[in-house]
Amino acid sequence: MQPATKEDVDYEVEAALAFHDEDAKATIATLLADIRHLRLQLALTESAISRGMVRGWSPKYDR
């Protein structure tokens, strides 16, 4: 996966804000809820996958 360009990031920020009618607090709240959901999904996946199946891979919660 290639890193996003500045233009890509700017577009995504503008799209997220537009989705929430330019309400920055609502946009941030949605993004934080998404992060919580994805971390839970990662934790569930970690507990469901055996080590042999993924050859020692384990998920990382931080970048």
C-alpha distances in whole Angstrom, upper triangle without the diagonal:
4,7,9,12,15,17,14,15,18,18,17,19,22,21,22,25,26,26,28,30,29,30,28,29,29,25,25,27,24,21,23,24,21,20,23,22,19,20,23,21,19,22,24,21,22,25,25,23,25,24,25,23,19,21,21,18,19,17,16,18,17,14
4,6,9,12,14,12,13,16,16,16,18,21,20,21,24,25,25,28,30,28,30,27,29,29,25,25,27,25,22,24,25,22,21,24,24,21,22,25,24,22,25,27,24,25,29,29,27,29,27,28,26,23,24,24,21,22,20,19,20,18,15
4,6,9,11,10,10,13,14,14,16,18,19,19,22,23,24,25,28,26,27,24,26,26,22,22,24,23,19,21,23,20,19,23,23,20,21,25,23,22,25,27,25,25,29,29,28,30,29,30,28,25,26,25,22,22,20,18,19,16,13
4,7,8,6,6,10,11,10,12,15,15,16,18,20,20,22,24,23,24,22,24,24,20,20,23,21,18,20,22,19,19,22,23,20,22,25,24,23,26,28,26,27,31,31,30,32,31,33,30,27,29,28,25,24,22,20,20,18,15
4,5,5,6,9,10,11,12,14,15,17,19,20,21,23,24,22,24,22,25,25,21,21,24,23,20,22,25,22,22,25,26,23,25,28,27,26,30,31,30,31,34,35,33,36,35,36,34,31,32,32,28,28,25,24,23,21,18
4,5,5,6,9,10,10,12,14,15,16,18,20,21,22,20,22,19,22,23,19,19,23,22,19,22,24,22,22,25,26,24,26,29,28,28,31,33,32,32,36,37,36,38,37,39,37,33,35,34,31,30,27,25,24,22,19
4,5,5,6,9,10,11,12,14,15,16,18,20,21,19,21,19,23,23,19,20,23,22,20,23,25,23,23,27,27,25,27,30,29,29,32,34,33,34,37,38,37,39,39,40,38,35,37,36,33,32,29,27,26,24,21
4,5,5,6,9,10,10,12,14,15,16,19,20,18,20,19,22,21,17,18,21,20,17,20,22,20,20,24,24,22,24,27,26,26,29,30,29,31,34,34,33,36,35,37,35,32,34,33,30,29,26,24,24,22,19
4,5,5,6,9,10,11,12,14,15,17,18,16,18,16,18,18,15,15,18,17,14,17,20,17,17,21,22,20,22,25,24,24,27,29,28,29,33,33,33,35,35,37,35,31,33,33,29,28,25,23,21,19,17
4,5,5,6,9,10,11,12,14,16,16,14,16,14,18,18,14,15,19,18,16,19,21,19,20,23,24,23,25,28,27,27,30,32,31,33,36,36,36,39,38,40,38,35,37,36,33,32,28,26,25,23,20
4,5,5,6,9,10,10,12,14,15,14,16,15,18,18,14,16,19,17,16,19,21,19,20,23,23,22,25,27,27,27,30,32,31,32,36,36,35,39,38,40,38,35,37,37,33,32,29,27,26,24,22
4,5,5,6,9,10,10,13,14,13,15,13,16,15,12,13,16,14,12,16,17,15,16,20,20,18,21,24,23,23,27,28,27,29,32,32,32,35,35,37,35,32,34,34,30,29,25,24,22,21,19
4,5,5,6,9,10,11,12,10,12,10,13,13,9,11,14,13,11,14,16,15,16,19,20,19,21,24,24,24,27,29,29,30,33,34,34,37,37,39,37,34,36,35,32,30,27,25,23,21,19
4,6,5,6,9,10,10,8,11,10,14,13,10,13,16,14,14,17,19,17,19,22,22,22,25,27,27,27,30,32,32,33,36,37,37,40,40,42,40,37,40,39,35,34,30,28,26,25,23
4,5,5,6,9,10,9,12,12,15,13,10,13,15,13,13,16,17,16,18,21,21,20,23,25,25,26,29,30,30,32,34,34,35,38,39,41,38,35,38,38,34,32,29,28,26,25,23
4,5,5,7,9,8,9,9,11,10,6,9,11,9,9,13,14,13,15,17,18,18,20,22,22,23,26,27,27,29,32,32,33,36,37,39,36,34,37,36,32,30,27,25,23,22,21
4,5,5,6,5,6,6,9,9,6,9,12,11,11,14,15,15,17,20,20,21,23,25,25,26,29,30,31,32,35,35,36,40,40,42,40,38,40,39,35,34,30,28,26,24,24
4,5,5,5,8,10,12,11,9,13,14,13,14,17,18,17,20,22,22,23,25,27,27,28,31,32,32,34,37,37,38,41,42,44,42,39,42,41,38,36,32,31,28,28,27
4,6,7,9,10,12,10,8,12,13,11,12,15,15,15,18,20,19,20,23,24,24,26,29,29,30,32,34,34,35,39,40,42,39,37,40,40,36,34,30,29,27,26,26
4,5,5,8,9,6,6,10,10,9,11,14,14,15,17,19,19,20,23,24,25,26,29,29,30,33,34,35,36,40,41,43,41,39,42,41,37,35,31,30,27,26,26
4,5,9,11,9,9,13,14,13,15,18,18,18,21,23,23,24,27,28,28,30,32,33,34,36,38,39,40,43,44,47,44,42,45,44,40,38,35,33,30,30,29
4,6,9,9,8,11,13,13,14,17,18,18,20,22,23,24,26,28,29,30,32,34,34,36,38,39,40,44,44,47,44,42,45,43,40,38,34,32,29,28,28
4,6,5,6,9,10,11,13,14,16,17,19,20,21,23,25,26,27,29,31,32,33,35,37,38,39,42,43,46,44,41,44,43,39,37,33,31,28,27,27
4,5,5,6,9,10,11,12,14,15,16,18,20,21,22,24,26,27,29,30,31,33,35,36,37,40,41,44,42,39,42,40,36,34,30,28,25,24,24
4,5,5,6,9,10,10,12,14,15,16,18,20,21,23,24,26,27,29,30,31,33,35,36,39,40,43,41,39,41,39,36,33,30,27,24,23,24
4,5,5,6,9,10,10,12,14,15,16,18,20,21,23,24,26,27,28,30,32,33,34,38,39,42,39,37,40,39,35,33,29,27,24,23,24
4,5,5,6,9,10,11,12,14,15,17,18,20,21,22,24,26,27,29,31,32,33,36,37,39,37,35,38,36,33,30,27,25,22,21,21
4,5,5,6,9,10,10,12,14,15,16,18,20,21,23,24,25,27,29,30,31,35,35,38,36,34,36,34,31,28,24,22,19,18,19
4,5,5,6,9,10,11,12,14,15,17,18,20,21,23,24,26,27,29,30,34,34,37,36,33,36,34,31,28,24,23,19,19,20
4,5,5,6,9,10,10,12,14,15,16,18,20,21,22,24,26,27,28,32,33,36,33,31,34,33,29,27,23,22,19,19,20
4,5,5,6,9,10,10,12,14,15,16,18,20,21,22,24,26,27,30,30,33,31,29,32,30,27,24,20,19,16,15,16
4,5,5,6,9,10,11,12,14,15,17,18,20,21,23,24,26,29,29,33,31,29,31,29,26,23,19,18,14,14,15
4,5,5,6,9,10,11,12,14,15,17,18,20,21,23,24,28,29,32,30,28,31,29,26,23,20,18,15,16,18
4,5,5,6,9,10,10,12,14,15,16,18,20,21,22,26,27,29,27,25,28,27,24,21,17,17,14,15,16
4,5,5,6,9,10,10,12,14,15,16,18,20,21,24,25,28,26,24,26,25,21,18,15,13,10,11,12
4,6,5,6,9,10,11,12,14,15,17,19,20,23,24,27,26,24,27,25,22,19,15,14,11,12,15
4,6,5,6,9,10,11,12,14,16,17,18,22,23,26,24,23,26,24,21,18,15,15,12,14,16
4,5,5,6,9,10,10,12,14,15,16,20,21,23,21,19,22,21,18,15,12,12,10,12,13
4,5,5,6,9,10,10,12,14,15,18,19,22,21,19,21,20,17,13,10,10,7,10,12
4,5,5,6,9,10,11,12,14,18,19,22,21,19,22,20,18,15,12,12,10,13,16
4,5,5,6,9,10,11,12,16,17,20,18,17,20,19,16,14,11,12,11,14,16
4,5,5,6,9,10,11,14,15,18,16,14,17,16,13,10,7,9,8,11,13
4,5,5,6,9,10,13,14,17,16,15,18,16,14,10,8,10,9,13,15
4,5,5,6,9,12,14,17,15,15,18,17,15,12,11,13,12,16,19
4,5,5,6,10,11,14,12,12,15,14,12,10,9,12,12,16,18
4,6,6,8,9,12,11,10,13,11,10,7,7,10,11,14,17
4,6,8,10,13,12,12,15,13,12,10,10,13,14,17,20
4,7,10,12,11,11,14,14,13,12,12,15,16,20,22
4,7,9,7,8,11,11,10,9,11,14,16,19,21
4,6,5,7,9,9,10,10,12,16,18,21,23
4,5,6,6,5,7,8,11,14,17,20,21
4,5,5,7,9,11,14,17,20,23,24
4,6,8,9,11,13,17,20,22,23
4,6,5,8,10,14,17,19,20
4,6,9,12,15,19,21,21
4,6,10,13,16,18,19
4,7,9,13,15,15
4,7,10,12,13
4,6,9,11
4,6,7
4,7
4
